[in-house]
Amino acid sequence: TVMHEDAGTNTVWSGVFDWGDWEGAKAEADRIVTIKELHFHRFSSTPLECSGAVVEYEKPTGQWTIHCNHQMPGVGAIWMAPALRTGIDKLRFVTRDIGGGFGNKICLHPYYVTLCLLSRKLNRPVNWTEWRTDQHTANAHGNERWFHDVEVAVREDGTMLGFNVKALDDCGAFPRYEPLGCIIWAQVTPGCYAWRNIRVDFTQVCTNKSPVSPNRGYSRMQHLWLTERICDIVGAELGIDPVEMRKRNYVKSEQMPYETPNGCVYDSGDYARCLDIALDLIGYDSIEQRRQEASARGKLLGVGIGSTLDSGTNNFGQSTLLNPELQFSGNNEAATVKLDIFGELVVTLGTVPQGQGHETTASQVVADILGCSPEQVHVRPGHDTYFNSHAGFSGTYASQFAVTGLGAVKGAADALRAEMVTLAAAVLQCEEEQIELADGFARIKDGPAEAALPFMALGAIVNANNAFLPPDFNPTLNHRFVYRPYFGMVDTEKKTGKLTLTYATQIHACIVEIDPETGVTEIVDYAAVDDCGTRIHPQIVEGQVHGATVHAIGAALHEDFVYDEDGQLLTSNFYDYHVPHALDVPALKTGAIESPSPFSPLGSKGMGEGGGGGIHCIGSAIQDALRTAGAPIVYDSCNPSHRVWAMLQDPDSTRANVTVTPA
């Protein structure tokens, strides 16, 4: 059945990506490992706060004020204004620090357009509040994806040369943000591995399921899970230890920056070192002893690994690899920093905080640059279009605040600092090189104590006592900066280019115990090691790692949007859709290294979307635990107890999915 008669087809986009020389890799290989099917299931991030808005239309000015929790209002306005036949400046978005987004709150524009039309029609404010069942049924699922006929070219020693796969992506009934999911995965085409020959035949279709939206690790998560499944399955078929398999194939630290087969550039990292730390945290050296102890208790014990990349700061030019006619590329973010009349530093952000601590880290960066206490810096909470501190791509998404958001803050603070130094030098009658900003003062280095101006004095001179300033010197102490990362143009014929800017790493390792009578899986040890470059605020980084891991645990063991044969969603609320509770989450062990990015203003990388490593890590541990129970192959990303129990009952049916033939 065709979902939309006007379209005449259910195919949203279809195309082949071919990088390197797949046929040459097959000829060079000793073995071809074929996997008939792998399935990445539907789930969502289920933010604590559902979506909603209060929209008011002001007839005399033709302006809408939208109090809402949209997490990407810059692009939201670009989508909405043409539909409403109005200018972008007529749409005022106002948000506060919203209760979670995870990408789910990017695709709210259809709702908001309806609310704007209703408000104008009724000439009164209109309120919409989304309930959980609404969110599950019709708002935002993550992309469901099947991988068919996976072929892997591999040498006898486990060196993987490349792979060939047919990917089928289900974007639900309405492609709201799609078909971007058909290309965003290509930011991490080889995963963490150094294979150079990759062919992907990608098709996206509409179905009668809920529409999808970006979902923490959008599109990359599915593809990274594929590369990890390939690594584990190929290693198992060749009898190579999973740790050795990874270390043999990982991109090496000395290869950084590393250009991938499709022209992306991994900026920095040391995957093997992160893996060693993770294994040490879970006591990998004693795993066989723990396996025996578990067996004595009637349990099956397994260890798993998940390697993932958190690619941050999108180049929206990747969209032209799907449609070369689009006038859409690059990225940007804005911020303003000003020194007020009473010496208070005021920062406005174009981003939309959702609990990530934007205010905390922005005040840190400003305080470090201007030589004062973070308490002296006021970061305006939330986002308001009328702050004039936003740009076309403003918002919070795609692991980029530590780069674009703080890059904009740094640029504005640097400009303010230069002006404060110039002003202080003029007042104190010295060279600019003699001025330092420290402890909330502009002062002469090593000068007398009285040769110092508090920030309040600088603010008062410009704003309230400026008659003595020369006519050719007009400081504002108020600076707006738009940070624009450089990507260059993509090659639409070869489908190559720099699709994103930074690559944070998370390596997960865990130990599970399985009850063979019921298939119930218990996580008994878990570690996640993060490398996000320069850590601006380590505690916030830890919180992001914990959050991503808990999302991963839910996706790997519990959370699944299940439809019956009539297309009815069976898990439409939290009665049936189980998100992890505190008792479902083990004590998490974390580790970290810092590989500063050479491409970002502060050496930092966006992070927080590392849950894909956890999803594979748990599935990998389940497969390892079942080695002595028929050695079934885990082919689904979600493995609740009934699915584990089914694998225990019929391991051969899963093994029929995999064949190994001489090349």
Long-range contacts (C-beta under 8 A, 24 or more apart in sequence): 3-173, 3-206, 3-207, 3-208, 4-206, 7-206, 10-205, 10-206, 10-207, 11-203, 11-204, 11-205, 12-171, 12-175, 12-178, 12-179, 12-182, 12-204, 12-205, 12-206, 13-178, 13-179, 13-182, 13-202, 13-203, 13-204, 13-322, 14-202, 14-203, 14-204, 15-182, 15-202, 15-322, 16-199, 16-200, 16-201, 16-202, 17-186, 17-189, 17-198, 17-199, 17-200, 17-202, 17-262, 17-495, 18-198, 18-199, 19-189, 19-196, 19-197, 19-198, 19-199, 19-261, 19-262, 19-495, 19-496, 20-162, 20-196, 20-197, 20-198, 20-261, 21-197, 22-153, 22-162, 22-164, 22-197, 22-198, 22-199, 24-197, 25-153, 25-161, 25-162, 25-195, 25-196, 25-197, 26-151, 26-153, 26-162, 26-663, 27-663, 28-153, 28-155, 28-161, 28-663, 29-153, 29-154, 29-155, 29-161, 29-663, 30-154, 30-155, 30-156, 30-662, 30-663, 31-153, 31-154, 31-155, 31-156, 31-238, 31-660, 31-661, 31-662, 31-663, 32-151, 32-152, 32-153, 32-154, 32-660, 32-661, 32-662, 32-663, 33-151, 33-152, 33-154, 33-230, 33-233, 33-234, 33-237, 33-658, 33-659, 33-660, 34-149, 34-150, 34-151, 34-152, 34-658, 34-659, 34-660, 34-661, 35-147, 35-150, 35-152, 35-229, 35-230, 35-233, 35-635, 35-657, 35-658, 36-148, 36-149, 36-150, 36-656, 36-657, 36-658, 37-146, 37-147, 37-148, 37-635, 37-657, 38-146, 38-147, 38-150, 38-226, 38-229, 38-635, 38-636, 39-144, 39-145, 39-146, 39-147, 39-635, 39-636, 39-637, 40-143, 40-144, 40-145, 40-146, 40-147, 40-221, 40-222, 40-225, 40-226, 40-637, 41-144, 41-555, 41-560, 41-561, 41-636, 41-637, 41-638, 42-141, 42-142, 42-143, 42-144, 42-170, 42-209, 42-560, 42-561, 43-141, 43-142, 43-215, 43-554, 43-555, 43-559, 43-560, 43-561, 43-638, 44-104, 44-135, 44-136, 44-140, 44-141, 44-142, 44-215, 44-559, 44-561, 45-100, 45-102, 45-103, 45-104, 45-142, 45-215, 45-216, 45-551, 46-104, 46-132, 46-135, 46-136, 46-559, 46-577, 46-579, 47-99, 47-100, 47-101, 47-102, 47-104, 47-105, 47-354, 48-99, 48-100, 49-98, 49-99, 49-100, 50-129, 50-130, 50-131, 50-132, 50-134, 50-135, 51-104, 51-105, 51-108, 51-111, 51-130, 51-135, 51-139, 52-127, 52-128, 52-129, 52-130, 53-108, 53-111, 53-112, 53-115, 53-127, 53-128, 54-125, 54-126, 54-127, 55-112, 55-115, 55-116, 55-118, 55-119, 55-125, 55-126, 55-127, 55-128, 56-119, 56-124, 56-125, 56-126, 57-116, 57-119, 57-120, 57-123, 59-120, 59-123, 61-90, 62-86, 62-90, 63-90, 63-91, 63-92, 64-90, 64-91, 64-92, 64-116, 64-119, 64-120, 65-92, 65-94, 66-91, 66-92, 66-93, 66-94, 66-112, 66-115, 66-116, 67-94, 67-95, 68-93, 68-94, 68-95, 68-108, 68-112, 69-95, 69-96, 69-98, 69-99, 69-101, 69-105, 70-95, 70-105, 70-106, 70-108, 70-109, 70-112, 70-352, 70-395, 71-95, 71-98, 71-101, 71-103, 71-105, 71-106, 71-352, 71-354, 71-395, 71-396, 71-397, 72-105, 72-106, 72-352, 72-394, 72-395, 72-396, 72-397, 73-352, 73-383, 73-385, 73-390, 73-394, 73-395, 74-350, 74-390, 74-391, 74-392, 74-393, 74-394, 74-395, 75-106, 75-392, 75-393, 75-394, 75-395, 76-106, 76-108, 76-109, 76-112, 76-395, 77-385, 78-392, 79-109, 80-109, 80-112, 80-113, 80-116, 83-109, 83-113, 84-113, 84-116, 84-117, 91-116, 91-385, 92-384, 92-385, 92-386, 93-383, 93-384, 93-385, 94-382, 94-383, 94-384, 94-385, 95-352, 95-382, 95-383, 95-384, 96-381, 96-382, 97-353, 97-354, 97-355, 97-359, 97-381, 97-382, 98-352, 98-353, 98-354, 98-355, 98-382, 99-354, 99-355, 100-354, 100-355, 101-352, 101-354, 101-396, 101-397, 102-215, 102-216, 102-354, 102-551, 103-140, 103-213, 103-214, 103-215, 103-216, 103-218, 103-397, 104-135, 104-139, 104-140, 104-213, 104-214, 104-215, 105-140, 106-177, 106-213, 106-214, 106-395, 106-397, 107-139, 107-140, 107-176, 107-177, 107-211, 107-213, 107-214, 109-176, 110-174, 110-176, 132-573, 132-574, 133-572, 133-573, 136-210, 136-561, 136-569, 136-571, 136-572, 136-573, 136-577, 137-210, 137-569, 137-572, 138-210, 138-211, 139-210, 139-211, 139-213, 140-210, 140-211, 140-212, 140-213, 140-215, 141-172, 141-209, 141-210, 141-211, 141-212, 141-213, 141-215, 141-561, 142-212, 142-213, 142-215, 142-216, 142-218, 142-221, 143-169, 143-170, 143-171, 143-181, 143-212, 143-215, 143-218, 143-219, 143-222, 144-169, 144-170, 144-209, 144-212, 145-169, 145-170, 145-222, 146-170, 147-226, 150-226, 150-230, 152-230, 152-234, 153-197, 153-663, 154-234, 154-238, 156-238, 157-248, 158-234, 158-235, 158-238, 158-240, 158-244, 158-245, 158-248, 158-249, 159-248, 159-249, 160-193, 160-195, 160-230, 160-231, 160-234, 160-249, 161-195, 161-196, 161-197, 162-195, 162-196, 162-197, 162-198, 162-199, 163-195, 163-197, 163-198, 163-199, 163-230, 164-198, 164-199, 164-200, 165-199, 165-200, 165-201, 165-226, 166-201, 166-203, 167-200, 167-201, 167-202, 167-203, 168-203, 168-204, 168-205, 169-202, 169-203, 169-204, 169-205, 169-222, 170-204, 170-205, 170-207, 170-209, 170-212, 171-204, 171-205, 171-206, 171-207, 171-211, 171-212, 172-206, 172-207, 172-209, 172-210, 172-211, 172-212, 173-206, 173-207, 173-208, 173-209, 173-210, 173-211, 174-206, 174-211, 175-204, 175-206, 175-211, 176-211, 176-212, 176-213, 177-212, 177-213, 177-214, 178-204, 178-212, 179-204, 179-322, 180-219, 180-318, 180-319, 180-322, 181-212, 181-218, 181-219, 182-219, 182-322, 183-219, 183-318, 183-319, 183-321, 183-322, 183-499, 184-218, 184-219, 184-220, 184-314, 184-318, 184-499, 185-219, 185-220, 185-222, 185-223, 186-223, 186-262, 186-264, 186-318, 186-321, 186-495, 186-499, 187-220, 187-264, 187-311, 187-314, 187-318, 187-499, 187-500, 188-220, 188-223, 188-224, 188-227, 188-264, 188-309, 188-311, 188-503, 189-223, 189-260, 189-261, 189-262, 189-264, 190-227, 190-251, 190-260, 190-261, 191-223, 191-224, 191-226, 191-227, 191-228, 191-307, 191-309, 192-227, 192-246, 192-250, 192-251, 192-271, 192-307, 192-308, 192-309, 192-505, 193-227, 193-231, 193-249, 193-250, 193-251, 194-249, 194-250, 194-251, 194-252, 194-255, 194-258, 195-249, 195-261, 196-261, 197-261, 198-261, 198-262, 208-567, 209-561, 209-563, 209-567, 209-569, 210-561, 210-569, 214-397, 214-398, 216-548, 216-551, 216-608, 216-609, 216-611, 217-308, 217-310, 217-548, 217-609, 217-610, 217-611, 217-612, 218-398, 218-609, 220-309, 220-311, 220-609, 220-612, 221-308, 221-609, 221-611, 221-612, 221-615, 222-612, 224-307, 224-308, 224-309, 224-612, 224-613, 224-616, 225-612, 225-615, 225-616, 225-637, 228-305, 228-306, 228-307, 228-308, 228-613, 228-616, 228-620, 229-616, 229-619, 229-634, 229-635, 232-305, 232-616, 232-620, 232-623, 233-633, 233-658, 236-623, 236-631, 236-633, 237-658, 237-660, 238-660, 242-304, 242-305, 242-620, 242-624, 243-275, 243-279, 243-284, 243-305, 246-271, 246-272, 246-275, 246-305, 246-307, 247-272, 247-275, 250-275, 250-307, 253-595, 256-595, 257-598, 262-495, 262-496, 262-497, 262-499, 263-490, 263-491, 263-494, 263-496, 263-497, 263-498, 263-499, 264-311, 264-497, 264-498, 264-499, 264-500, 265-498, 265-599, 266-309, 266-503, 267-501, 267-502, 267-503, 267-533, 267-597, 267-598, 267-599, 267-600, 267-605, 268-503, 268-533, 268-595, 268-596, 268-597, 268-598, 269-503, 269-505, 269-531, 269-595, 270-531, 270-593, 270-595, 271-307, 271-505, 271-507, 273-593, 274-505, 274-506, 274-507, 274-529, 274-530, 274-531, 274-591, 274-593, 275-305, 275-307, 275-507, 275-509, 275-529, 277-507, 277-527, 277-529, 277-591, 277-593, 278-305, 278-507, 278-508, 278-509, 278-527, 278-528, 278-529, 278-591, 279-509, 279-527, 281-509, 281-527, 281-529, 281-589, 281-590, 281-591, 282-509, 282-510, 282-511, 282-525, 282-526, 282-527, 282-589, 283-525, 284-509, 287-511, 290-511, 294-513, 298-515, 298-516, 299-513, 299-514, 299-515, 299-516, 300-513, 300-514, 300-516, 300-625, 300-626, 300-628, 300-629, 301-511, 301-512, 301-513, 301-514, 301-524, 301-625, 302-511, 302-512, 302-514, 302-620, 302-621, 302-622, 302-623, 302-624, 302-625, 302-626, 302-627, 303-509, 303-510, 303-511, 303-621, 303-624, 304-509, 304-510, 304-511, 304-512, 304-616, 304-617, 304-618, 304-619, 304-620, 304-621, 304-622, 304-623, 304-624, 305-507, 305-508, 305-509, 305-616, 305-617, 305-620, 306-507, 306-508, 306-509, 306-552, 306-612, 306-613, 306-614, 306-615, 306-616, 306-617, 306-618, 306-620, 307-505, 307-507, 307-508, 307-613, 307-616, 308-505, 308-506, 308-507, 308-508, 308-610, 308-611, 308-612, 308-613, 308-616, 309-503, 309-504, 309-505, 310-399, 310-503, 310-504, 310-505, 310-506, 310-532, 310-605, 310-606, 310-607, 310-608, 310-609, 310-610, 311-399, 311-499, 311-500, 311-502, 311-503, 312-398, 312-399, 312-400, 312-402, 312-403, 312-500, 312-501, 312-502, 312-503, 312-504, 312-605, 312-606, 312-607, 313-398, 313-399, 313-400, 313-403, 313-404, 313-485, 313-500, 313-501, 313-502, 313-600, 313-606, 314-398, 314-400, 314-499, 314-500, 315-485, 315-487, 315-490, 315-497, 315-498, 315-499, 315-500, 315-501, 316-393, 317-487, 317-489, 317-490, 317-497, 317-499, 318-490, 318-497, 318-499, 320-490, 320-492, 321-490, 321-492, 321-495, 321-497, 324-492, 329-487, 329-489, 329-490, 330-393, 330-484, 330-485, 330-487, 331-393, 331-400, 331-404, 331-484, 331-485, 331-487, 331-501, 332-391, 332-392, 332-393, 332-394, 332-404, 332-482, 332-483, 332-484, 333-391, 333-393, 333-394, 333-400, 333-404, 333-405, 333-407, 333-408, 333-482, 333-483, 334-389, 334-390, 334-391, 334-394, 334-408, 334-480, 334-481, 334-482, 334-483, 335-362, 335-389, 335-405, 335-408, 335-409, 335-411, 335-412, 335-480, 335-481, 335-483, 336-387, 336-388, 336-389, 336-412, 336-478, 336-479, 336-480, 336-481, 337-366, 337-409, 337-412, 337-413, 337-415, 337-416, 337-478, 337-479, 337-481, 338-416, 338-476, 338-477, 338-478, 338-479, 339-416, 339-420, 339-455, 339-458, 339-459, 339-462, 339-477, 339-478, 340-459, 340-463, 341-456, 341-459, 341-460, 341-463, 341-464, 342-456, 342-459, 342-460, 343-376, 343-440, 343-454, 343-455, 343-456, 343-457, 343-458, 343-459, 344-376, 344-378, 344-459, 345-370, 345-372, 345-376, 345-377, 345-378, 345-455, 346-378, 346-380, 347-377, 347-378, 347-379, 347-380, 347-409, 347-412, 348-379, 348-380, 348-387, 348-388, 348-389, 349-379, 349-380, 349-383, 349-389, 349-405, 349-408, 349-409, 350-383, 350-389, 350-390, 350-391, 350-394, 350-395, 350-405, 350-408, 351-383, 351-394, 351-395, 351-396, 351-401, 351-404, 351-405, 352-382, 352-383, 352-394, 352-395, 352-396, 353-381, 353-382, 353-383, 353-396, 354-396, 356-396, 356-401, 356-540, 356-544, 356-608, 357-537, 357-540, 357-543, 358-396, 358-401, 358-405, 360-537, 360-540, 361-401, 361-402, 361-406, 361-536, 361-537, 361-540, 362-405, 362-406, 362-409, 364-536, 364-537, 365-406, 365-409, 365-410, 365-413, 365-536, 365-602, 366-409, 366-413, 369-410, 369-413, 369-414, 369-417, 370-413, 370-416, 370-417, 370-420, 370-437, 370-455, 371-436, 371-437, 371-438, 371-439, 371-440, 371-441, 372-437, 372-439, 372-440, 372-455, 373-440, 376-440, 376-455, 388-480, 389-480, 391-482, 398-500, 398-606, 399-502, 399-504, 399-605, 399-606, 399-607, 399-608, 399-609, 400-501, 400-606, 401-606, 402-532, 402-533, 402-536, 402-600, 402-602, 402-604, 402-605, 402-606, 402-607, 403-485, 403-501, 403-502, 403-597, 403-600, 403-601, 403-602, 403-604, 403-605, 403-606, 404-483, 404-485, 406-536, 406-601, 406-602, 406-604, 407-483, 407-485, 407-600, 407-601, 407-602, 408-481, 408-482, 408-483, 409-481, 410-481, 410-483, 410-601, 410-602, 411-481, 411-482, 411-483, 411-601, 412-479, 412-480, 412-481, 413-479, 414-481, 415-479, 415-481, 416-477, 416-478, 416-479, 419-475, 419-476, 419-477, 419-479, 420-455, 420-458, 420-477, 422-473, 422-475, 423-458, 423-461, 423-462, 423-475, 423-477, 424-453, 424-458, 426-469, 426-473, 427-453, 427-461, 428-453, 483-601, 485-599, 485-600, 501-597, 501-599, 501-600, 502-533, 502-597, 502-599, 502-600, 502-604, 502-605, 502-606, 503-605, 504-530, 504-531, 504-532, 504-533, 504-605, 504-606, 504-607, 504-610, 505-530, 505-531, 505-532, 505-595, 505-610, 506-530, 506-531, 506-545, 506-548, 506-607, 506-610, 506-613, 507-613, 508-549, 508-552, 508-610, 508-613, 508-614, 508-616, 508-617, 509-617, 510-614, 510-617, 510-618, 510-621, 511-621, 512-618, 512-621, 512-622, 512-625, 513-625, 514-622, 514-625, 514-626, 514-644, 516-629, 516-648, 518-641, 518-645, 519-641, 519-642, 519-643, 519-644, 519-645, 519-646, 519-647, 519-648, 520-641, 520-644, 521-557, 521-618, 521-622, 521-639, 521-641, 521-644, 523-553, 523-586, 523-618, 524-586, 525-586, 525-589, 526-586, 526-587, 526-588, 526-589, 527-588, 527-589, 527-590, 527-591, 528-588, 528-589, 528-590, 528-591, 528-610, 528-613, 528-614, 529-590, 529-591, 529-592, 529-593, 530-590, 530-591, 530-592, 530-607, 530-610, 531-592, 531-593, 531-594, 531-595, 532-594, 532-604, 532-605, 532-606, 532-607, 533-594, 533-595, 533-596, 533-597, 533-600, 533-603, 533-604, 533-605, 534-594, 534-596, 534-597, 534-602, 534-603, 534-604, 535-592, 535-594, 535-604, 536-602, 536-604, 538-592, 541-592, 541-607, 542-590, 544-607, 544-608, 545-588, 545-590, 545-607, 545-608, 545-610, 546-588, 546-590, 547-608, 548-608, 548-609, 548-610, 548-611, 548-614, 549-588, 549-610, 549-611, 549-614, 550-580, 550-585, 551-611, 551-614, 552-611, 552-612, 552-613, 552-614, 552-615, 552-617, 552-618, 553-580, 553-584, 553-585, 553-614, 553-618, 554-578, 554-579, 554-580, 554-584, 555-611, 555-614, 555-615, 555-637, 555-638, 556-614, 556-615, 556-617, 556-618, 556-619, 556-637, 556-638, 556-639, 557-584, 557-618, 557-638, 557-639, 557-640, 558-584, 558-638, 558-640, 559-638, 560-638, 560-640, 626-651, 630-655, 631-655, 633-657, 633-658
